[in-house]
Structures are given as structure tokens and as C-alpha cells.
Amino acid sequence: GLGLILDYAHSTKNDSFAKLLTDSAKKFFLSDKDCPLNYEPSGEDFLSPCLGEADVMRRVLSQDEFAKWLKEFLPQIPTSASANWLQPVVSPDPSDPKLAHLDGLNLSRARTLEGNASALPQDDLRQHGLSAAAGAHRRAGLAAVTGAHYEGGHWLGSFAVYLTTRRGTEKSQAPNPNNQTTSQAGRSK
């Protein structure tokens, strides 16, 4: 979603586009609270609306602002190292074109969970819950990248590459709209 577009704007050094995306994300999402993760998945999702929104906001807010915002937006994140709060999904039939999307959901959830954990202060205990859920989703998602079925095989690899390369969460010096360097989690210093 919007996080991928923001990655594009930073990697191409399109500062005006990055500023537009940053301003728009804040306008659209800054006042959101209590995102209903229990509505996911709908049966053929491959992106998590709640985790995707948090993934965008971690890129446009300072670390402290993001930590505060996330507490209101996803209050169900535990402080313990438990993945029980957000279990990976299982595709009942990976050869079904719609149900194969659920394997992609595990990969995209893992990526956004890892990104959101990396954006929190080091002493924020929610990192434990986010990391535990990310690990469970990573294992489930990568196990589905087999190429056995065209329905997932032709696109799951791109999600796996984005996850395993940590694009969007790695250290970079990409310019941002305020001409500041960008920190590890894609936030302004």
C-alpha cells in the first residue's frame, strides 16, 4: 500500500512526492484508534489494513509519536513474547486463486509486524509481542513459497523478497521531505 509508495518516493529521491504522501498519511490516519484486527482476514486478503496503516505511520512519525499513536491504534498488542494475539492464517487450498492470498497475508503481516517493532523505542515491551507474531507469520508465509501452485507461486516470491531483505526497515540515508536523514525504521531523525 502506501508504505510501498513511500519507499518508492524515497528511493527515487522524489522529495515532493514523499512530502505529499507523508502529509496525506497524517491527514488520513493520525486520529484513527482501535483498529479491528479481529475483522481479518476476510477470506482472500493479502494485506492487513490495520498493520499496513501502522506500517505507514511508523514511517512518518517520530519514534515517540509512533509509540503513542500505536498504543491507541492497536491497544491489543501484548507486552509478552506471545504470538497468540495474532495467529498466522492457513490457506485451506493453496491451489485456489483467492485462498492463495492468505499465504501472502502471512508474508505481508510478518513484514509489517517486524517494521512496526523496529520503530518502537528499545524499552517498549510491545516489541516482544510484535516480534513473536512476526516470527510466526514469517515461518508460515515462507513455508508457503514453494512454487507448487501457479495461484501463489507467481507472486508470493516478491512478498518473500520484500520480507527477507527488510526493504523499508533497513538503515538508509534516503532524503525525506524535510531534507533530514532517515533512521532505521524510515522515520525522520
Rosetta constraint file for C-alpha pairs under 8 A:
AtomPair CA 1 CA 5 HARMONIC 6.68 0.50
AtomPair CA 1 CA 52 HARMONIC 7.05 0.50
AtomPair CA 2 CA 6 HARMONIC 6.16 0.50
AtomPair CA 2 CA 21 HARMONIC 7.68 0.50
AtomPair CA 2 CA 52 HARMONIC 8.00 0.50
AtomPair CA 2 CA 56 HARMONIC 6.47 0.50
AtomPair CA 3 CA 7 HARMONIC 6.22 0.50
AtomPair CA 3 CA 52 HARMONIC 7.41 0.50
AtomPair CA 3 CA 55 HARMONIC 6.52 0.50
AtomPair CA 3 CA 56 HARMONIC 4.89 0.50
AtomPair CA 3 CA 59 HARMONIC 7.71 0.50
AtomPair CA 3 CA 168 HARMONIC 7.90 0.50
AtomPair CA 4 CA 8 HARMONIC 6.32 0.50
AtomPair CA 4 CA 168 HARMONIC 7.75 0.50
AtomPair CA 5 CA 9 HARMONIC 6.28 0.50
AtomPair CA 6 CA 10 HARMONIC 6.25 0.50
AtomPair CA 6 CA 18 HARMONIC 5.97 0.50
AtomPair CA 6 CA 21 HARMONIC 6.58 0.50
AtomPair CA 6 CA 22 HARMONIC 7.92 0.50
AtomPair CA 7 CA 11 HARMONIC 6.03 0.50
AtomPair CA 7 CA 168 HARMONIC 6.08 0.50
AtomPair CA 8 CA 12 HARMONIC 6.06 0.50
AtomPair CA 9 CA 13 HARMONIC 5.97 0.50
AtomPair CA 9 CA 14 HARMONIC 4.97 0.50
AtomPair CA 9 CA 15 HARMONIC 6.84 0.50
AtomPair CA 9 CA 17 HARMONIC 6.05 0.50
AtomPair CA 9 CA 18 HARMONIC 5.25 0.50
AtomPair CA 10 CA 14 HARMONIC 6.22 0.50
AtomPair CA 10 CA 15 HARMONIC 7.03 0.50
AtomPair CA 10 CA 18 HARMONIC 6.52 0.50
AtomPair CA 10 CA 174 HARMONIC 5.54 0.50
AtomPair CA 10 CA 175 HARMONIC 6.23 0.50
AtomPair CA 10 CA 176 HARMONIC 6.59 0.50
AtomPair CA 11 CA 174 HARMONIC 6.41 0.50
AtomPair CA 13 CA 174 HARMONIC 6.97 0.50
AtomPair CA 13 CA 175 HARMONIC 6.25 0.50
AtomPair CA 13 CA 176 HARMONIC 7.90 0.50
AtomPair CA 14 CA 18 HARMONIC 6.26 0.50
AtomPair CA 15 CA 19 HARMONIC 6.07 0.50
AtomPair CA 15 CA 175 HARMONIC 6.99 0.50
AtomPair CA 15 CA 176 HARMONIC 5.94 0.50
AtomPair CA 15 CA 177 HARMONIC 4.97 0.50
AtomPair CA 16 CA 20 HARMONIC 6.24 0.50
AtomPair CA 16 CA 177 HARMONIC 6.50 0.50
AtomPair CA 17 CA 21 HARMONIC 6.20 0.50
AtomPair CA 18 CA 22 HARMONIC 6.04 0.50
AtomPair CA 18 CA 176 HARMONIC 6.63 0.50
AtomPair CA 18 CA 177 HARMONIC 5.98 0.50
AtomPair CA 19 CA 23 HARMONIC 6.00 0.50
AtomPair CA 19 CA 176 HARMONIC 7.33 0.50
AtomPair CA 19 CA 177 HARMONIC 4.77 0.50
AtomPair CA 19 CA 178 HARMONIC 7.97 0.50
AtomPair CA 20 CA 24 HARMONIC 5.97 0.50
AtomPair CA 21 CA 25 HARMONIC 6.00 0.50
AtomPair CA 22 CA 26 HARMONIC 6.36 0.50
AtomPair CA 22 CA 60 HARMONIC 5.72 0.50
AtomPair CA 23 CA 27 HARMONIC 6.15 0.50
AtomPair CA 24 CA 28 HARMONIC 5.97 0.50
AtomPair CA 25 CA 29 HARMONIC 5.74 0.50
AtomPair CA 25 CA 30 HARMONIC 7.40 0.50
AtomPair CA 25 CA 56 HARMONIC 7.12 0.50
AtomPair CA 25 CA 57 HARMONIC 6.95 0.50
AtomPair CA 25 CA 60 HARMONIC 7.64 0.50
AtomPair CA 26 CA 30 HARMONIC 4.92 0.50
AtomPair CA 26 CA 57 HARMONIC 7.44 0.50
AtomPair CA 26 CA 60 HARMONIC 7.57 0.50
AtomPair CA 29 CA 53 HARMONIC 7.40 0.50
AtomPair CA 29 CA 57 HARMONIC 7.68 0.50
AtomPair CA 30 CA 57 HARMONIC 7.87 0.50
AtomPair CA 30 CA 69 HARMONIC 7.47 0.50
AtomPair CA 32 CA 72 HARMONIC 7.94 0.50
AtomPair CA 32 CA 73 HARMONIC 6.19 0.50
AtomPair CA 33 CA 72 HARMONIC 5.24 0.50
AtomPair CA 33 CA 73 HARMONIC 4.10 0.50
AtomPair CA 33 CA 74 HARMONIC 7.27 0.50
AtomPair CA 34 CA 72 HARMONIC 6.21 0.50
AtomPair CA 34 CA 73 HARMONIC 4.67 0.50
AtomPair CA 34 CA 74 HARMONIC 5.61 0.50
AtomPair CA 34 CA 75 HARMONIC 6.61 0.50
AtomPair CA 35 CA 50 HARMONIC 5.86 0.50
AtomPair CA 35 CA 73 HARMONIC 5.65 0.50
AtomPair CA 35 CA 74 HARMONIC 5.94 0.50
AtomPair CA 36 CA 40 HARMONIC 7.92 0.50
AtomPair CA 36 CA 50 HARMONIC 7.27 0.50
AtomPair CA 37 CA 50 HARMONIC 6.38 0.50
AtomPair CA 40 CA 45 HARMONIC 7.82 0.50
AtomPair CA 40 CA 48 HARMONIC 7.23 0.50
AtomPair CA 41 CA 45 HARMONIC 5.84 0.50
AtomPair CA 41 CA 48 HARMONIC 7.77 0.50
AtomPair CA 41 CA 89 HARMONIC 7.96 0.50
AtomPair CA 41 CA 102 HARMONIC 7.83 0.50
AtomPair CA 43 CA 98 HARMONIC 7.80 0.50
AtomPair CA 43 CA 99 HARMONIC 6.75 0.50
AtomPair CA 43 CA 102 HARMONIC 7.29 0.50
AtomPair CA 44 CA 98 HARMONIC 5.28 0.50
AtomPair CA 44 CA 99 HARMONIC 5.48 0.50
AtomPair CA 44 CA 100 HARMONIC 7.50 0.50
AtomPair CA 44 CA 101 HARMONIC 5.27 0.50
AtomPair CA 44 CA 102 HARMONIC 5.95 0.50
AtomPair CA 45 CA 101 HARMONIC 5.77 0.50
AtomPair CA 45 CA 102 HARMONIC 6.01 0.50
AtomPair CA 45 CA 104 HARMONIC 7.98 0.50
AtomPair CA 45 CA 105 HARMONIC 6.18 0.50
AtomPair CA 46 CA 101 HARMONIC 4.89 0.50
AtomPair CA 46 CA 102 HARMONIC 5.74 0.50
AtomPair CA 46 CA 103 HARMONIC 7.32 0.50
AtomPair CA 46 CA 104 HARMONIC 4.86 0.50
AtomPair CA 46 CA 105 HARMONIC 3.92 0.50
AtomPair CA 46 CA 106 HARMONIC 7.68 0.50
AtomPair CA 46 CA 108 HARMONIC 6.99 0.50
AtomPair CA 47 CA 52 HARMONIC 7.04 0.50
AtomPair CA 47 CA 104 HARMONIC 7.42 0.50
AtomPair CA 47 CA 105 HARMONIC 5.30 0.50
AtomPair CA 47 CA 108 HARMONIC 5.92 0.50
AtomPair CA 47 CA 109 HARMONIC 7.09 0.50
AtomPair CA 48 CA 52 HARMONIC 5.61 0.50
AtomPair CA 48 CA 105 HARMONIC 6.81 0.50
AtomPair CA 48 CA 108 HARMONIC 7.33 0.50
AtomPair CA 48 CA 109 HARMONIC 6.43 0.50
AtomPair CA 49 CA 53 HARMONIC 6.07 0.50
AtomPair CA 50 CA 54 HARMONIC 6.39 0.50
AtomPair CA 51 CA 55 HARMONIC 6.01 0.50
AtomPair CA 51 CA 109 HARMONIC 6.83 0.50
AtomPair CA 51 CA 112 HARMONIC 6.01 0.50
AtomPair CA 51 CA 113 HARMONIC 6.99 0.50
AtomPair CA 52 CA 56 HARMONIC 6.37 0.50
AtomPair CA 52 CA 112 HARMONIC 6.45 0.50
AtomPair CA 53 CA 57 HARMONIC 6.33 0.50
AtomPair CA 54 CA 58 HARMONIC 6.16 0.50
AtomPair CA 54 CA 70 HARMONIC 7.07 0.50
AtomPair CA 54 CA 73 HARMONIC 7.97 0.50
AtomPair CA 54 CA 112 HARMONIC 7.88 0.50
AtomPair CA 54 CA 116 HARMONIC 6.92 0.50
AtomPair CA 55 CA 59 HARMONIC 6.79 0.50
AtomPair CA 55 CA 112 HARMONIC 5.64 0.50
AtomPair CA 55 CA 113 HARMONIC 7.97 0.50
AtomPair CA 55 CA 115 HARMONIC 6.57 0.50
AtomPair CA 55 CA 116 HARMONIC 5.96 0.50
AtomPair CA 56 CA 60 HARMONIC 6.73 0.50
AtomPair CA 57 CA 61 HARMONIC 5.94 0.50
AtomPair CA 57 CA 66 HARMONIC 6.80 0.50
AtomPair CA 58 CA 62 HARMONIC 7.52 0.50
AtomPair CA 58 CA 63 HARMONIC 7.45 0.50
AtomPair CA 58 CA 66 HARMONIC 5.66 0.50
AtomPair CA 58 CA 115 HARMONIC 7.93 0.50
AtomPair CA 58 CA 116 HARMONIC 6.46 0.50
AtomPair CA 58 CA 119 HARMONIC 6.07 0.50
AtomPair CA 58 CA 185 HARMONIC 7.14 0.50
AtomPair CA 58 CA 186 HARMONIC 7.32 0.50
AtomPair CA 58 CA 187 HARMONIC 6.62 0.50
AtomPair CA 59 CA 185 HARMONIC 6.57 0.50
AtomPair CA 59 CA 186 HARMONIC 4.78 0.50
AtomPair CA 59 CA 187 HARMONIC 4.68 0.50
AtomPair CA 59 CA 188 HARMONIC 7.82 0.50
AtomPair CA 60 CA 186 HARMONIC 7.62 0.50
AtomPair CA 60 CA 187 HARMONIC 5.75 0.50
AtomPair CA 60 CA 188 HARMONIC 7.24 0.50
AtomPair CA 61 CA 65 HARMONIC 5.66 0.50
AtomPair CA 61 CA 66 HARMONIC 5.44 0.50
AtomPair CA 61 CA 187 HARMONIC 6.25 0.50
AtomPair CA 61 CA 188 HARMONIC 7.37 0.50
AtomPair CA 62 CA 66 HARMONIC 5.96 0.50
AtomPair CA 62 CA 187 HARMONIC 5.99 0.50
AtomPair CA 62 CA 188 HARMONIC 6.29 0.50
AtomPair CA 62 CA 189 HARMONIC 7.39 0.50
AtomPair CA 63 CA 67 HARMONIC 6.17 0.50
AtomPair CA 63 CA 119 HARMONIC 6.18 0.50
AtomPair CA 63 CA 120 HARMONIC 6.03 0.50
AtomPair CA 63 CA 121 HARMONIC 6.55 0.50
AtomPair CA 63 CA 187 HARMONIC 7.26 0.50
AtomPair CA 64 CA 68 HARMONIC 6.30 0.50
AtomPair CA 64 CA 120 HARMONIC 7.68 0.50
AtomPair CA 64 CA 121 HARMONIC 7.37 0.50
AtomPair CA 65 CA 69 HARMONIC 6.03 0.50
AtomPair CA 66 CA 70 HARMONIC 5.87 0.50
AtomPair CA 66 CA 119 HARMONIC 7.55 0.50
AtomPair CA 66 CA 120 HARMONIC 7.26 0.50
AtomPair CA 67 CA 71 HARMONIC 6.35 0.50
AtomPair CA 67 CA 119 HARMONIC 7.97 0.50
AtomPair CA 67 CA 120 HARMONIC 5.81 0.50
AtomPair CA 67 CA 121 HARMONIC 7.44 0.50
AtomPair CA 68 CA 72 HARMONIC 6.88 0.50
AtomPair CA 69 CA 73 HARMONIC 6.10 0.50
AtomPair CA 70 CA 74 HARMONIC 5.59 0.50
AtomPair CA 70 CA 75 HARMONIC 7.24 0.50
AtomPair CA 71 CA 75 HARMONIC 5.03 0.50
AtomPair CA 76 CA 85 HARMONIC 7.46 0.50
AtomPair CA 77 CA 85 HARMONIC 7.17 0.50
AtomPair CA 77 CA 126 HARMONIC 6.25 0.50
AtomPair CA 77 CA 129 HARMONIC 6.26 0.50
AtomPair CA 77 CA 130 HARMONIC 7.01 0.50
AtomPair CA 78 CA 82 HARMONIC 7.34 0.50
AtomPair CA 78 CA 85 HARMONIC 7.38 0.50
AtomPair CA 78 CA 125 HARMONIC 7.98 0.50
AtomPair CA 78 CA 126 HARMONIC 5.79 0.50
AtomPair CA 78 CA 128 HARMONIC 7.68 0.50
AtomPair CA 78 CA 129 HARMONIC 5.15 0.50
AtomPair CA 78 CA 130 HARMONIC 7.84 0.50
AtomPair CA 79 CA 125 HARMONIC 4.73 0.50
AtomPair CA 79 CA 126 HARMONIC 4.36 0.50
AtomPair CA 79 CA 127 HARMONIC 7.14 0.50
AtomPair CA 79 CA 128 HARMONIC 5.94 0.50
AtomPair CA 79 CA 129 HARMONIC 5.56 0.50
AtomPair CA 80 CA 125 HARMONIC 7.17 0.50
AtomPair CA 80 CA 126 HARMONIC 7.22 0.50
AtomPair CA 80 CA 128 HARMONIC 5.63 0.50
AtomPair CA 80 CA 129 HARMONIC 5.42 0.50
AtomPair CA 81 CA 128 HARMONIC 4.45 0.50
AtomPair CA 81 CA 129 HARMONIC 4.65 0.50
AtomPair CA 81 CA 130 HARMONIC 7.84 0.50
AtomPair CA 81 CA 131 HARMONIC 7.33 0.50
AtomPair CA 81 CA 132 HARMONIC 5.45 0.50
AtomPair CA 82 CA 128 HARMONIC 7.37 0.50
AtomPair CA 82 CA 129 HARMONIC 5.35 0.50
AtomPair CA 82 CA 132 HARMONIC 5.62 0.50
AtomPair CA 82 CA 133 HARMONIC 6.96 0.50
AtomPair CA 83 CA 87 HARMONIC 6.32 0.50
AtomPair CA 83 CA 129 HARMONIC 6.28 0.50
AtomPair CA 83 CA 130 HARMONIC 7.70 0.50
AtomPair CA 83 CA 132 HARMONIC 4.95 0.50
AtomPair CA 83 CA 133 HARMONIC 4.18 0.50
AtomPair CA 83 CA 134 HARMONIC 7.89 0.50
AtomPair CA 83 CA 136 HARMONIC 6.80 0.50
AtomPair CA 84 CA 133 HARMONIC 7.47 0.50
AtomPair CA 85 CA 133 HARMONIC 7.68 0.50
AtomPair CA 86 CA 133 HARMONIC 6.20 0.50
AtomPair CA 87 CA 133 HARMONIC 6.98 0.50
AtomPair CA 87 CA 136 HARMONIC 7.42 0.50
AtomPair CA 87 CA 137 HARMONIC 7.46 0.50
AtomPair CA 88 CA 106 HARMONIC 5.91 0.50
AtomPair CA 88 CA 133 HARMONIC 7.99 0.50
AtomPair CA 88 CA 136 HARMONIC 6.57 0.50
AtomPair CA 88 CA 137 HARMONIC 5.18 0.50
AtomPair CA 88 CA 140 HARMONIC 6.69 0.50
AtomPair CA 89 CA 102 HARMONIC 6.40 0.50
AtomPair CA 89 CA 103 HARMONIC 7.40 0.50
AtomPair CA 89 CA 105 HARMONIC 7.77 0.50
AtomPair CA 89 CA 106 HARMONIC 6.64 0.50
AtomPair CA 90 CA 102 HARMONIC 6.79 0.50
AtomPair CA 90 CA 103 HARMONIC 7.16 0.50
AtomPair CA 91 CA 99 HARMONIC 5.70 0.50
AtomPair CA 91 CA 100 HARMONIC 6.25 0.50
AtomPair CA 91 CA 101 HARMONIC 7.96 0.50
AtomPair CA 91 CA 102 HARMONIC 5.61 0.50
AtomPair CA 91 CA 103 HARMONIC 6.38 0.50
AtomPair CA 92 CA 99 HARMONIC 7.09 0.50
AtomPair CA 93 CA 99 HARMONIC 6.21 0.50
AtomPair CA 93 CA 100 HARMONIC 7.01 0.50
AtomPair CA 94 CA 99 HARMONIC 6.10 0.50
AtomPair CA 94 CA 100 HARMONIC 4.61 0.50
AtomPair CA 94 CA 103 HARMONIC 7.80 0.50
AtomPair CA 94 CA 149 HARMONIC 6.96 0.50
AtomPair CA 94 CA 151 HARMONIC 7.22 0.50
AtomPair CA 94 CA 152 HARMONIC 7.02 0.50
AtomPair CA 95 CA 99 HARMONIC 7.68 0.50
AtomPair CA 95 CA 100 HARMONIC 6.58 0.50
AtomPair CA 95 CA 149 HARMONIC 5.51 0.50
AtomPair CA 95 CA 150 HARMONIC 7.38 0.50
AtomPair CA 95 CA 151 HARMONIC 5.85 0.50
AtomPair CA 95 CA 152 HARMONIC 7.55 0.50
AtomPair CA 96 CA 100 HARMONIC 5.89 0.50
AtomPair CA 96 CA 151 HARMONIC 6.58 0.50
AtomPair CA 97 CA 101 HARMONIC 7.32 0.50
AtomPair CA 97 CA 151 HARMONIC 4.92 0.50
AtomPair CA 97 CA 152 HARMONIC 7.37 0.50
AtomPair CA 99 CA 103 HARMONIC 7.92 0.50
AtomPair CA 100 CA 104 HARMONIC 7.16 0.50
AtomPair CA 100 CA 151 HARMONIC 6.23 0.50
AtomPair CA 100 CA 152 HARMONIC 5.42 0.50
AtomPair CA 101 CA 105 HARMONIC 6.31 0.50
AtomPair CA 101 CA 152 HARMONIC 7.13 0.50
AtomPair CA 102 CA 106 HARMONIC 6.56 0.50
AtomPair CA 103 CA 107 HARMONIC 6.74 0.50
AtomPair CA 103 CA 140 HARMONIC 7.69 0.50
AtomPair CA 103 CA 141 HARMONIC 5.58 0.50
AtomPair CA 103 CA 144 HARMONIC 6.22 0.50
AtomPair CA 103 CA 152 HARMONIC 7.66 0.50
AtomPair CA 103 CA 156 HARMONIC 7.63 0.50
AtomPair CA 104 CA 108 HARMONIC 6.14 0.50
AtomPair CA 104 CA 141 HARMONIC 6.70 0.50
AtomPair CA 104 CA 152 HARMONIC 7.86 0.50
AtomPair CA 104 CA 156 HARMONIC 5.96 0.50
AtomPair CA 104 CA 159 HARMONIC 6.85 0.50
AtomPair CA 105 CA 109 HARMONIC 5.84 0.50
AtomPair CA 105 CA 141 HARMONIC 7.75 0.50
AtomPair CA 106 CA 110 HARMONIC 6.09 0.50
AtomPair CA 106 CA 137 HARMONIC 4.96 0.50
AtomPair CA 106 CA 138 HARMONIC 6.72 0.50
AtomPair CA 106 CA 140 HARMONIC 6.55 0.50
AtomPair CA 106 CA 141 HARMONIC 4.85 0.50
AtomPair CA 107 CA 111 HARMONIC 6.34 0.50
AtomPair CA 107 CA 137 HARMONIC 6.42 0.50
AtomPair CA 107 CA 138 HARMONIC 5.95 0.50
AtomPair CA 107 CA 140 HARMONIC 7.88 0.50
AtomPair CA 107 CA 141 HARMONIC 4.75 0.50
AtomPair CA 107 CA 142 HARMONIC 7.02 0.50
AtomPair CA 107 CA 159 HARMONIC 6.19 0.50
AtomPair CA 107 CA 160 HARMONIC 6.37 0.50
AtomPair CA 107 CA 163 HARMONIC 6.86 0.50
AtomPair CA 108 CA 112 HARMONIC 6.21 0.50
AtomPair CA 108 CA 159 HARMONIC 6.66 0.50
AtomPair CA 108 CA 163 HARMONIC 7.39 0.50
AtomPair CA 109 CA 113 HARMONIC 5.85 0.50
AtomPair CA 109 CA 134 HARMONIC 7.03 0.50
AtomPair CA 109 CA 137 HARMONIC 6.63 0.50
AtomPair CA 110 CA 114 HARMONIC 6.07 0.50
AtomPair CA 110 CA 133 HARMONIC 7.41 0.50
AtomPair CA 110 CA 134 HARMONIC 4.36 0.50
AtomPair CA 110 CA 135 HARMONIC 6.87 0.50
AtomPair CA 110 CA 136 HARMONIC 7.83 0.50
AtomPair CA 110 CA 137 HARMONIC 5.08 0.50
AtomPair CA 110 CA 138 HARMONIC 5.15 0.50
AtomPair CA 110 CA 141 HARMONIC 7.96 0.50
AtomPair CA 110 CA 163 HARMONIC 7.20 0.50
AtomPair CA 111 CA 115 HARMONIC 6.15 0.50
AtomPair CA 111 CA 134 HARMONIC 7.23 0.50
AtomPair CA 111 CA 138 HARMONIC 7.84 0.50
AtomPair CA 111 CA 162 HARMONIC 7.61 0.50
AtomPair CA 111 CA 163 HARMONIC 5.05 0.50
AtomPair CA 111 CA 166 HARMONIC 7.43 0.50
AtomPair CA 112 CA 116 HARMONIC 5.97 0.50
AtomPair CA 113 CA 117 HARMONIC 6.12 0.50
AtomPair CA 113 CA 130 HARMONIC 5.61 0.50
AtomPair CA 113 CA 131 HARMONIC 6.84 0.50
AtomPair CA 113 CA 133 HARMONIC 7.22 0.50
AtomPair CA 113 CA 134 HARMONIC 5.27 0.50
AtomPair CA 114 CA 118 HARMONIC 6.18 0.50
AtomPair CA 114 CA 130 HARMONIC 6.89 0.50
AtomPair CA 114 CA 131 HARMONIC 6.21 0.50
AtomPair CA 114 CA 134 HARMONIC 5.82 0.50
AtomPair CA 115 CA 119 HARMONIC 6.40 0.50
AtomPair CA 115 CA 168 HARMONIC 7.71 0.50
AtomPair CA 115 CA 169 HARMONIC 5.70 0.50
AtomPair CA 115 CA 185 HARMONIC 6.65 0.50
AtomPair CA 116 CA 120 HARMONIC 6.85 0.50
AtomPair CA 116 CA 130 HARMONIC 7.49 0.50
AtomPair CA 117 CA 126 HARMONIC 7.46 0.50
AtomPair CA 117 CA 127 HARMONIC 4.90 0.50
AtomPair CA 117 CA 130 HARMONIC 5.71 0.50
AtomPair CA 117 CA 131 HARMONIC 6.46 0.50
AtomPair CA 118 CA 127 HARMONIC 7.61 0.50
AtomPair CA 118 CA 169 HARMONIC 7.45 0.50
AtomPair CA 118 CA 184 HARMONIC 7.75 0.50
AtomPair CA 118 CA 185 HARMONIC 6.01 0.50
AtomPair CA 119 CA 184 HARMONIC 7.83 0.50
AtomPair CA 119 CA 185 HARMONIC 5.16 0.50
AtomPair CA 119 CA 187 HARMONIC 7.89 0.50
AtomPair CA 120 CA 124 HARMONIC 6.26 0.50
AtomPair CA 120 CA 127 HARMONIC 7.01 0.50
AtomPair CA 122 CA 127 HARMONIC 8.00 0.50
AtomPair CA 125 CA 129 HARMONIC 7.70 0.50
AtomPair CA 126 CA 130 HARMONIC 6.21 0.50
AtomPair CA 127 CA 131 HARMONIC 5.82 0.50
AtomPair CA 128 CA 132 HARMONIC 6.09 0.50
AtomPair CA 129 CA 133 HARMONIC 6.21 0.50
AtomPair CA 130 CA 134 HARMONIC 5.99 0.50
AtomPair CA 131 CA 135 HARMONIC 6.08 0.50
AtomPair CA 132 CA 136 HARMONIC 6.43 0.50
AtomPair CA 133 CA 137 HARMONIC 6.18 0.50
AtomPair CA 134 CA 138 HARMONIC 5.89 0.50
AtomPair CA 135 CA 139 HARMONIC 6.18 0.50
AtomPair CA 136 CA 140 HARMONIC 6.29 0.50
AtomPair CA 137 CA 141 HARMONIC 5.81 0.50
AtomPair CA 138 CA 142 HARMONIC 5.94 0.50
AtomPair CA 139 CA 143 HARMONIC 6.08 0.50
AtomPair CA 140 CA 144 HARMONIC 6.63 0.50
AtomPair CA 141 CA 145 HARMONIC 6.95 0.50
AtomPair CA 141 CA 160 HARMONIC 7.76 0.50
AtomPair CA 142 CA 160 HARMONIC 6.56 0.50
AtomPair CA 145 CA 152 HARMONIC 7.63 0.50
AtomPair CA 145 CA 153 HARMONIC 6.63 0.50
AtomPair CA 145 CA 156 HARMONIC 6.05 0.50
AtomPair CA 145 CA 157 HARMONIC 6.33 0.50
AtomPair CA 145 CA 160 HARMONIC 7.60 0.50
AtomPair CA 146 CA 153 HARMONIC 6.64 0.50
AtomPair CA 147 CA 152 HARMONIC 7.14 0.50
AtomPair CA 147 CA 153 HARMONIC 4.14 0.50
AtomPair CA 147 CA 154 HARMONIC 7.32 0.50
AtomPair CA 148 CA 153 HARMONIC 6.60 0.50
AtomPair CA 149 CA 153 HARMONIC 5.53 0.50
AtomPair CA 150 CA 154 HARMONIC 5.66 0.50
AtomPair CA 152 CA 156 HARMONIC 5.53 0.50
AtomPair CA 153 CA 157 HARMONIC 6.92 0.50
AtomPair CA 155 CA 159 HARMONIC 7.12 0.50
AtomPair CA 156 CA 160 HARMONIC 6.24 0.50
AtomPair CA 157 CA 161 HARMONIC 6.10 0.50
AtomPair CA 158 CA 162 HARMONIC 6.27 0.50
AtomPair CA 159 CA 163 HARMONIC 6.21 0.50
AtomPair CA 160 CA 164 HARMONIC 6.02 0.50
AtomPair CA 161 CA 165 HARMONIC 5.83 0.50
AtomPair CA 162 CA 166 HARMONIC 6.06 0.50
AtomPair CA 162 CA 167 HARMONIC 5.74 0.50
AtomPair CA 163 CA 167 HARMONIC 7.16 0.50
AtomPair CA 166 CA 170 HARMONIC 5.73 0.50
AtomPair CA 168 CA 185 HARMONIC 7.19 0.50
AtomPair CA 168 CA 186 HARMONIC 6.52 0.50
AtomPair CA 169 CA 184 HARMONIC 5.90 0.50
AtomPair CA 169 CA 185 HARMONIC 4.70 0.50
AtomPair CA 169 CA 186 HARMONIC 6.11 0.50
AtomPair CA 170 CA 184 HARMONIC 5.43 0.50
AtomPair CA 170 CA 185 HARMONIC 6.71 0.50
AtomPair CA 170 CA 186 HARMONIC 7.78 0.50
AtomPair CA 171 CA 182 HARMONIC 7.70 0.50
AtomPair CA 171 CA 183 HARMONIC 6.14 0.50
AtomPair CA 171 CA 184 HARMONIC 4.17 0.50
AtomPair CA 171 CA 185 HARMONIC 7.19 0.50
AtomPair CA 171 CA 186 HARMONIC 7.69 0.50
AtomPair CA 172 CA 181 HARMONIC 7.95 0.50
AtomPair CA 172 CA 182 HARMONIC 6.22 0.50
AtomPair CA 172 CA 183 HARMONIC 6.71 0.50
AtomPair CA 172 CA 184 HARMONIC 6.65 0.50
AtomPair CA 172 CA 186 HARMONIC 7.72 0.50
AtomPair CA 173 CA 181 HARMONIC 5.28 0.50
AtomPair CA 173 CA 182 HARMONIC 5.43 0.50
AtomPair CA 173 CA 183 HARMONIC 7.43 0.50
AtomPair CA 174 CA 181 HARMONIC 6.33 0.50
AtomPair CA 174 CA 182 HARMONIC 5.94 0.50
AtomPair CA 175 CA 179 HARMONIC 5.67 0.50
AtomPair CA 175 CA 180 HARMONIC 6.16 0.50
AtomPair CA 175 CA 181 HARMONIC 5.69 0.50
AtomPair CA 175 CA 182 HARMONIC 6.68 0.50
AtomPair CA 176 CA 180 HARMONIC 5.87 0.50
AtomPair CA 176 CA 181 HARMONIC 6.75 0.50
AtomPair CA 176 CA 182 HARMONIC 6.82 0.50
AtomPair CA 176 CA 188 HARMONIC 7.42 0.50
AtomPair CA 180 CA 188 HARMONIC 6.46 0.50
AtomPair CA 180 CA 189 HARMONIC 6.81 0.50
AtomPair CA 181 CA 188 HARMONIC 6.47 0.50
AtomPair CA 181 CA 189 HARMONIC 6.45 0.50
AtomPair CA 182 CA 186 HARMONIC 5.46 0.50
AtomPair CA 182 CA 187 HARMONIC 5.54 0.50
AtomPair CA 182 CA 188 HARMONIC 4.99 0.50
AtomPair CA 182 CA 189 HARMONIC 6.17 0.50
AtomPair CA 183 CA 187 HARMONIC 5.37 0.50
AtomPair CA 183 CA 188 HARMONIC 6.11 0.50
AtomPair CA 183 CA 189 HARMONIC 6.02 0.50
